[in-house]
Amino acid sequence: MFVSGALSGLDRRDVLKIGLGSLVAGAFGGAAFATGPVDLTALPGLPDGVSGNGADRNNYATVRGADEPTAEQKRTANAIADSAPRSQGGSIVHPHEVALYFLSIINDTHGKHDPNWKGYMRAWPKDAAANPLIRDVFFSATNLASNGDLTAWCSAFVNWCFKRAATPDLKPAQTARANSSSWRDWGKGITFKRGDNVPIGGTPKVGDIVVFKDVKDPNYGHVAFFRDLKGDRIQFYGGNHLEGRPVRHVISEKSLPLWGSVLEIHSIRQTSGLN
């Protein structure tokens, strides 16, 4: 999970240690919001039939149970998943292109998708049901049974994009694990000398896997898809990004310092057939 232009992959325990107020102020400061490529005023609201107190369930401030979604909510989540692109016949779809499909739902300005789908691109508030797209769809690509929107889902999102693409020549396949650190040894790594922005061991490409680690507890971090490297900032897109006030965990595109005070770059991962 991560943040707007500053962090999107912390474990709940890490954020609790930092403090939500410090996280929002430091990681989501004015500069971070301003440099992000997503218009924060257009973040997805709640879908039909979902209500709550406004803040996401996994805002780390309160632990609540994950209520069961309705049959209609589950059908909608499955319809969203079934409409995602996939490799078939002679047409190859790469994992990051699956991720872009979800971004297209949020940024839909031409009515291509059901407008109610936008509300499924985020975690739902703490007195609502668990979002079945996160709990039932994304986590189906991992070996972990999700506790609704309480469970960090950045790696689940990336894994599901791999599973959906199912590119024949992509080796190795997804990690099938829900922790972001499971990607740290996946494929071939491009690294950085601490404090430097020059890639070592290769050239990053759109669709590579970006892995971050938590500065205070390196066991935790974040994972997403690489978009671009501009100076000392890295652009990426993925799921479980912290956005806005009240905090919402969403699928979005972000810009983050390589060497932030909360998260820092671990590596960029590549392998044959990924892009």
N, C-alpha and C positions, 0 to 999 in steps of 0.2 A: 504494500500500500504506500502511496506516496502523496506528495504535496504539490501545490501549485507553484511551479517555478522554483520550488525549493525542496519538497520532499514528498515522496509518494510510496514509501516502502517500509515504514516502521512497524515493528511488532507492538501490540498493545502495551506490553510491559515497558518497552522503551519510552513510549509516549507518556506513560504515567510517571516515569522517573523524571522526564524532562518537564512535564507539566503542560497541560493543554494550552494555557495562556501563553507560555513562552513559545510553544510550537507555532501557534497562529501568528503571534507577533513577529517572531524571528524568521520562520520559514515562509510565512505568507505575508511578508511585509509589502509595502506599496510597490517597491521595485520588482518584487517577485510577481505580483499580480500584473503589473504593467507590461512586463516582458513576455508573459505567456501568450501563445498564439490563439487561445480560446477566449471569447468574450464571456467574462464571468457573469454578466447580467443575463446571459442566455442559458445558464445551467439548467438542466432538466428539473422540472417540478415533479410532484408525485403523480402517478397514473391514476386513472379512474378507480374508485373503490379503495384507495389507500389513504389513510390519514394518520397523523401522529403529532408529536410536539414540535416538529420542525427540524430537530437535529437528528443526524444519523444515529442508528443504534450503536454503531461501533465508533462513536466519537471518543471512546475511552474514558469518558467521565462517569458513565453509569453502565453497569452490567445488567442486562435484562435477558429473559428467555426469548427465543426466536419462535414466534407464533407460526402456525401452519398456514400457508397461503391457500386461497380458495382454488377450486377446480378451474375456474375461469382464468385466474392468474397463472396457473400452471400451463393452461392451453396457450395463453399469450406468450409465455416464455418459450414454449416449444415452437411456436410459429416464428418467433424471432430467430431462434437457432436454426430452424429448418430453411430459412430464407438466406442464411449466410452462404457466401460463395464457397465452393470446394472443387478440388481437382477431380475431373471426370473426363473420360474419353481422351482426346488429345489436348485438352485444356488444362494447364497447370496453374494452380493457385497456391501462392506461398503463404506461410503463416501470418506475416505482417499485413498481407492484403485482406485476410480475414479480420484482423484487428481494425483495419480501416473501414470495414463495413459497419462496425459498431459506431465509429466516429461519424459516419455518414448519417446514421439515424439521429444523432444529437444535432448535427449541423444541417439537417434536411430543411431546405427553404422552398422546395418545389413540390411538396406533397407526395414524394415517392413512397414514403413509408407511412404506416398508420401513426398519426400524431401521438397516440397513447403509448407507443413503444418507447418514446424518449424517457419516460419515467422509470423504465426498466434498466436504464444505463447507469443506475446509481443504487447504493444501499438505501434501504427504507428506514424510516424513523423508528425509534425504540418503542413505541407502543403499537406498532403495526406488525403485519406478518413479515416473514423473511422473504426477500426477493427471490423467487424460484429460478430466475435466470442465473443468479449467482450460486445459490445453494444447490440446485438440482442439475443445472446444465454445466456451468464452468467446473464445479468440483467433481463432476462425473469423469473428468480427464485426469483426476489425481487419485491417490490411494488414501485420501483423508475424507471422512464424513464431516461435512461442514456443520457448524453450529449456527446456521443461518448467517445473518449479516454480522455476527460477532467475530467471524473468522476472517483473517486477512486473506484477500483473494487475488493479489497481483500475480502470483505464480499460477494459480488455477486458471486465470484468464489466458495467460500465455500458453499454458499447456493445452487448453481447449482449442486455441487457434491452430496449434500444431495438429491436434487430433482431427480437426475439421478439414484442414488442408490436405493432410495425408499424402504429401508429395512422395512419389515412388522412390526418388533418388536421394531423399533427405536422410542422411545418416550422420550421427545417431538421431533417433527420434526424440520426442519430448521426454522430460525427466519423470513425468507422472507423479511428481511430488509437489505438495502445497507450499513448501518453504522456499523463499527466494534464493537461499544459499545453495540449493540443489543445482543451480545453474552455474555455479562458480567453476566447476571443472568440466562443464559440458563443451564439447567441440574444442576449437582452438582459441586461445585467449590473446587479445590485444590489451596491453597494459599501459600504464602511465607512470613516469617517475613522479614521486610525490611533489605536488606544487607546480607541475609542468603540464602543458596541454598538448604535447607532441606524442602521438600514438607510437607505441613500441611493438614491433612484431607483425605489422600489417596495416592496411588502410580500412577504416570502418566503412561499411556500405549500408544503405537504407535497408532496413529489415533485419539487421544483426540484432543480437540480444544484448541489452545493456544491464549490467549487474552492479548494484550499489551495496555498500555495507554501512551499517550504523557506526558512527564515530565512537560512541561510548560503549557499545556492545557489538563487536564485529560478527557475532553469531546471527545477527538479524540484518535486514536490509530491504531491498526492493529489486524488482525485475520488470523490464518492459522492452519495447522495440525501438531500435535506434532510428532517428530521423536525420540528425545533422550535428556537426560539431562546429561551433562558432566561437573562436577565441577560447575562453576558459569556461564556456557554458555548453552543455550538451542538451539537444532536443530529443525527445522520445515520446512515445505514446503507448498507452496500456490501460490497465484497470486498477481500481482501488487508489485513485489519486484524491488527496484531500483538497477540497475547493470551498471557497466562499464562507459566508457567515449567515446563518449557522453552518457549521462544517458539513459538507456532503462528500461522500466517497463515490467517485464517478469514473467513468471511462473518458479519458481526455488526452490531449497532447500537452506536454509540459516542457519548460526550459529550466535547467538546474545547474548550479555551479559544479564543476568537477570535484572541487574540494570544499564542500559546504561544511557548516558547523554542526550539522546533524547527520547528514548523509554525505558520503564521498564515493567516488568511482572505485569499483573493484576491478572490473574488466569489461571489455566488449567481446562477445563470443561469436565465432563464425564456424561454419561447417559447409561441406559440399551440398548443394541443392537448397540452401536456405533462402537465397535471394532470386 
